[in-house]
Amino acid sequence: MGYAALVLAILGLAAGLTSRLKILLMHVAIVFLLSIGFSLQAGFTFLWTAAIVMIAQTILQSSYLAGLVIRAVLRPAQFPAFDDASDAPAGERSVKAFDRLSKTPRSQRPFAQGIVRGQLWPR
C-alpha cells in the first residue's frame, strides 16, 4: 500500500506539472474505480473501502496541487508588470484595471425611476 501511495503521489505531481484539469478529472475517475476494485478484491468492509477511496483521492489531488504550485513558481511570468513607465517598451505604459472607462451602455432601470423622483409608489 505504501508503494501505491507513492505511485499516486508521483502521478499527481506529474499531472500537475504537465497538464490541465481535464487530465486530473480522468485520473480521479480511474483512481476511484481502481481503489474500489482493490477494496472489493481484498474483501474490505464498506467503511474501509470508503477510507481507501478518500485516502487515494487525497494523495492524488494534493500532489496535483503541489505540481500546479511548482509549475506556477518555476514558469516565467507571461505578462510582466511594469512598475515604472521607464521599464515599459516604447509607447506603452503601465495600465491598471480601473484606468479605462467602461464602454458598457447604461440602461435606465424602470424600478428605480420612481425613487429618483421621490415617488416610492406609482399613483
VOPAGU-2260 file (C-alpha; in pm, 1 decimal, decimal comma):
REM VOPAGU-2260
SITE   aa  ch    i         X         Y         Z
SITE  MET   A    0       0,0       0,0       0,0
SITE  GLY   A    1     290,2     234,6      63,6
SITE  TYR   A    2     416,6     186,7    -290,8
SITE  ALA   A    3      69,2     253,7    -428,0
SITE  ALA   A    4      56,0     580,6    -234,1
SITE  LEU   A    5     396,8     677,4    -369,1
SITE  VAL   A    6     287,5     599,1    -725,6
SITE  LEU   A    7     -29,1     806,9    -675,7
SITE  ALA   A    8     176,2    1098,4    -544,9
SITE  ILE   A    9     416,8    1082,1    -839,0
SITE  LEU   A   10     125,8    1053,3   -1084,2
SITE  GLY   A   11     -48,8    1356,0    -930,2
SITE  LEU   A   12     270,7    1561,1    -924,8
SITE  ALA   A   13     345,9    1478,2   -1288,5
SITE  ALA   A   14     -10,7    1563,0   -1389,9
SITE  GLY   A   15       7,8    1894,3   -1203,7
SITE  LEU   A   16     338,0    1985,0   -1365,8
SITE  THR   A   17     237,8    1899,7   -1720,2
SITE  SER   A   18    -135,7    1901,1   -1778,5
SITE  ARG   A   19    -465,3    2072,6   -1717,9
SITE  LEU   A   20    -776,3    1998,3   -1514,5
SITE  LYS   A   21    -928,0    1755,9   -1767,9
SITE  ILE   A   22    -642,0    1514,6   -1709,5
SITE  LEU   A   23    -692,6    1535,9   -1333,4
SITE  LEU   A   24   -1060,6    1452,1   -1373,8
SITE  MET   A   25    -973,2    1146,5   -1579,3
SITE  HIS   A   26    -716,5    1036,5   -1318,9
SITE  VAL   A   27    -966,9    1090,8   -1037,0
SITE  ALA   A   28   -1219,9     864,0   -1208,6
SITE  ILE   A   29    -959,3     595,1   -1277,6
SITE  VAL   A   30    -823,4     603,0    -920,6
SITE  PHE   A   31   -1179,4     586,5    -786,2
SITE  LEU   A   32   -1258,1     274,6    -985,9
SITE  LEU   A   33    -921,8     111,5    -911,1
SITE  SER   A   34    -946,8     176,5    -537,2
SITE  ILE   A   35   -1298,5      30,5    -524,4
SITE  GLY   A   36   -1181,6    -271,2    -722,9
SITE  PHE   A   37    -882,8    -318,1    -493,2
SITE  SER   A   38   -1104,3    -293,1    -184,8
SITE  LEU   A   39   -1353,6    -544,8    -319,0
SITE  GLN   A   40   -1076,1    -784,9    -417,7
SITE  ALA   A   41    -917,8    -757,0     -71,4
SITE  GLY   A   42   -1254,7    -810,9      99,7
SITE  PHE   A   43   -1265,7    -484,2     294,0
SITE  THR   A   44   -1582,7    -357,9     461,3
SITE  PHE   A   45   -1773,7     -57,8     336,3
SITE  LEU   A   46   -1606,3     180,1     582,4
SITE  TRP   A   47   -1257,0      58,2     493,5
SITE  THR   A   48   -1343,1      89,2     123,3
SITE  ALA   A   49   -1464,0     446,7     175,5
SITE  ALA   A   50   -1147,7     527,6     371,5
SITE  ILE   A   51    -924,0     383,7      99,4
SITE  VAL   A   52   -1106,9     580,4    -170,5
SITE  MET   A   53   -1076,2     904,5      28,8
SITE  ILE   A   54    -709,0     848,3     109,4
SITE  ALA   A   55    -624,0     767,9    -252,0
SITE  GLN   A   56    -811,5    1073,4    -380,8
SITE  THR   A   57    -649,6    1297,2    -118,9
SITE  ILE   A   58    -299,8    1180,4    -212,8
SITE  LEU   A   59    -367,7    1225,6    -584,5
SITE  GLN   A   60    -530,9    1566,8    -559,9
SITE  SER   A   61    -288,3    1714,7    -307,2
SITE  SER   A   62      10,2    1608,1    -515,2
SITE  TYR   A   63    -163,9    1754,1    -824,2
SITE  LEU   A   64    -197,2    2082,5    -633,8
SITE  ALA   A   65     170,7    2066,5    -539,8
SITE  GLY   A   66     254,0    2018,2    -907,2
SITE  LEU   A   67      45,6    2321,4   -1000,6
SITE  VAL   A   68     220,9    2533,8    -739,6
SITE  ILE   A   69     563,8    2419,7    -857,4
SITE  ARG   A   70     469,4    2489,7   -1219,4
SITE  ALA   A   71     342,1    2838,0   -1130,8
SITE  VAL   A   72     656,5    2924,0    -934,7
SITE  LEU   A   73     904,7    2792,7   -1191,0
SITE  ARG   A   74     729,3    2922,7   -1501,7
SITE  PRO   A   75     833,8    3272,3   -1608,0
SITE  ALA   A   76     562,1    3532,4   -1596,9
SITE  GLN   A   77     371,2    3561,2   -1923,6
SITE  PHE   A   78     262,1    3919,5   -1861,7
SITE  PRO   A   79     530,9    4106,6   -1672,4
SITE  ALA   A   80     409,7    4407,5   -1480,8
SITE  PHE   A   81     583,0    4735,5   -1547,2
SITE  ASP   A   82     615,5    4926,0   -1223,6
SITE  ASP   A   83     762,6    5230,8   -1386,8
SITE  ALA   A   84     694,3    5384,9   -1725,5
SITE  SER   A   85    1066,6    5377,7   -1798,2
SITE  ASP   A   86    1061,3    4996,2   -1776,5
SITE  ALA   A   87     784,2    4966,5   -2034,3
SITE  PRO   A   88     858,4    4911,5   -2402,4
SITE  ALA   A   89     840,2    5214,3   -2630,5
SITE  GLY   A   90     494,1    5367,2   -2645,0
SITE  GLU   A   91     347,6    5154,8   -2365,5
SITE  ARG   A   92     269,5    5244,0   -2010,4
SITE  SER   A   93     150,8    5064,6   -1703,0
SITE  VAL   A   94    -226,1    5010,9   -1718,5
SITE  LYS   A   95    -434,8    4940,3   -1414,5
SITE  ALA   A   96    -773,6    4772,3   -1407,9
SITE  PHE   A   97    -972,8    5089,1   -1343,8
SITE  ASP   A   98    -783,4    5330,5   -1568,8
SITE  ARG   A   99   -1030,4    5297,7   -1854,3
SITE  LEU   A  100   -1394,0    5390,7   -1851,7
SITE  SER   A  101   -1647,7    5120,3   -1910,7
SITE  LYS   A  102   -1791,1    5108,9   -2261,7
SITE  THR   A  103   -2098,6    4922,7   -2143,7
SITE  PRO   A  104   -2412,2    5125,3   -2223,4
SITE  ARG   A  105   -2608,6    5229,8   -1918,5
SITE  SER   A  106   -2973,7    5136,1   -1926,5
SITE  GLN   A  107   -3249,4    5310,8   -1736,8
SITE  ARG   A  108   -3383,4    5093,0   -1462,0
SITE  PRO   A  109   -3760,8    5139,7   -1450,8
SITE  PHE   A  110   -3789,3    5006,0   -1096,3
SITE  ALA   A  111   -3562,0    5284,3    -967,5
SITE  GLN   A  112   -3710,3    5578,6   -1160,3
SITE  GLY   A  113   -3980,1    5642,2    -901,1
SITE  ILE   A  114   -3726,5    5650,2    -621,6
SITE  VAL   A  115   -3516,3    5907,3    -803,6
SITE  ARG   A  116   -3818,2    6138,3    -847,2
SITE  GLY   A  117   -3914,2    6097,0    -481,5
SITE  GLN   A  118   -4211,8    5871,1    -552,2
SITE  LEU   A  119   -4190,6    5530,8    -393,9
SITE  TRP   A  120   -4525,4    5403,5    -523,5
SITE  PRO   A  121   -4690,1    5489,6    -856,2
SITE  ARG   A  122   -5022,2    5671,1    -822,5
